[in-house]
Amino acid sequence: MGALRSRDFWSGAAFVAIGAWFLWRGQDYRFGSAAAMGPGYFPVLIALVLAMVGLIILFKSLRSHAAAIERPVLRPLVFVLAAIVVFALSIERFGLVPATIAAIVVASPASREFRWSETIALAVGMAAFAALVFIYALSQNMPLARF
Amino acid sequence: MESMSALAGGFSAAFGIYNLLFCLLGCLLGTLIGVLPGIGPLATIAMLLPITFAMDPLTSLIMLAGIYYGAQYGGSTTAILLNLPGETSSVVTCLDGYEMAKRGRAGAALAIAALSSFFAGCVATLFIALLAPSLAAFSMQVRSPEYVVLIALGLVASVVLSRGSPLKAVAMALLGLLLGTLGTDVTSGETRFVENILPLYDGLSFVALALGLFGLAELLSNLEHPEARGTLVGRITRLWPSLDDFRQAWKAVLRGTGLGSVMGLLPGSGAAVASFTSYVVEKRFAHDPSRFGYGAVEGVAGPEAANNAAAQTSFIPLLMLGIPGTATMALMMGALMMQGIAPGSAIVTTNPTLFWGLIASMWIGNLMLLVINLPMIGLWVKMLSVPYRILFPSILLFSCIGVYSLNSSSFDVWMLAVFAAAGYALRKLDCDAAPLLIAFILGPLLEEHLRRALVISRGSPMIFIERPIALGLIICVVALIGLIILPSFRAKREEAFHE
């Protein structure tokens, strides 16, 4: 039972899975020989070794008491990832200023200490700062705001 | 003496008004993020990479380098005053620096740290200038077989110096190599592992990878474990150290400088390892080792000199051989490649202004840092009162803008979210992401040189043993692998990461 909570068990399993995926997809590319490597040669070999190292990690974790995975805290993870996604969705459609405000407002509740008044002030301040720095000073190619 | 005149040329380039300005900007930013816990030079450099795209290559490198060594200064300030290492390289400074501060000698500790760093910076600049010609001659001998072994050396070193289980570090490096193959294969023109996702044809976004795995994963774990901040000890009254301090410190500074300069050259080590080694050495050399941990001046002077010297010389393997030793150097390499400059043997001869300009700017930057840090120390400490709940949304925002502006691609921002989640998972699984990043950068080079070397030898692996330089390097690789397996070294390594 302990294995299912162990860090090493899951990292080993993940390495095996990733290695296996690359091995499988790598079959589509010509392998070639050492003297004339095809596009499949290098990745397939590396994937094979990765899967094997993953297996060793996995088996070692079954035999010894590996440290358990620390419980993830969902609050920061959810808000931070959501903020990135919101930015990705809004930057082209609405422009830098709306994307900045949206990202800051969505990200802020990730911290337990968050306060609405501060967040709004930060969002407005950052929107002005980002517009000044990225659009006016650095003339980056992105829209300021569009609706 | 030829290199001295080249160095002079570098100085005149670095003294250009634009370069001076960006050097100052880099140093200020570096000090700031060094002081602030929760954001390191790696994330900052990744955020600023897109902006540097529009700059002159020398100017951008000068600024990025300024951030890197500026962070070493800033990190030691908080280490001394708050027992809070801003950066990993200043962890050992906490041991004696904070003790000195508790005894009312904060000013002396800060001054000793800054002066030893400055001294080490000056010596490292000279060291590089003297060493460059012979290193350039050596790097001219480096062909595909040697590159393969050198890259292998870099990868093995990154595994040796990573945190946690070496086996997992090996797996992370292999994973990095695999991720590096995504996209269009340069030799055959075939696209690999892209699954018909169009934006992946150019490969994974390096900046999204670095920012997600390091910057944002760090941010997430900071939010999970709200940091208990130390309390500021007393007021800083006397800044200048006493004559006694100087007498005790100068030998430690010399040893630290020498140690740091050499360790920076080795692939994989970098500033953090150098400062730790220096602390251990000082403790061994001391007449009375029991003073260490209770405010010994040498315990501040040695490591501070070592980390600054190493920060500077670690540019050498990157610039001369194109092999980044640490994750931060891998980012610098990314910055150069974005500018269309391939770091490697030819850079000193084809682009001497870039090479020497950067070296000269480091000396100038160190001087600036001395001025920035000592009189303005109060200002930097005030920065610490900015609460993290305001800091982290801003870091997150600049990461998004940075990743987006590089290719004007919102797909890359999606990838940032993916890598942030992956980096978070890797932390939970106790897998160090540094080998992955280094392998990701080196992977395509490794594949290309491996192909070339084996074409030359018609597929025989003997080519790596027949050439003397390659053979010598292989012996280094084997020795390093031997070190990982050796139990006593493993114990030391654990100890090093614990302290």
Interface residues (C-beta under 8 A of the other chain):
Chain A: R7 D8 W10 S11 A14 F15 I18 G19 F22 R25 G26 Y29 R30 S33 A34 A35 A36 M37 G38 P39 F42 P43 I46 A47 V49 L50 V53 G54 I56 I57 K60 A67 I69 E70 P72 V73 R75 P76 L77 V80 L81 A83 I84 V85 F87 A88 L89 I91 E92 L96 A99 T100 A103 I104 A107 S108 A110 S111 R112 E113 F114 R115 E118 T119 L122 M126 A130 F134 L138 Q140 N141 M142
Chain B: P50 I51 A54 S165 L167 K168 V170 A171 L174 L175 L177 L178 T181 D185 T187 S188 E190 R192 F193 E195 L216 L219 L220 L223 E224 P226 P387 Y388 R389 I390 F392 P393 S394 L396 L397 C400 I401 Y404 S405 S408 S410 V413 W414 L416 A417 A420 A421 Y424 K428 L429 D430 C431 L446 E447 L450 R451 L454 V455 S457 R458 G459 S460 P461
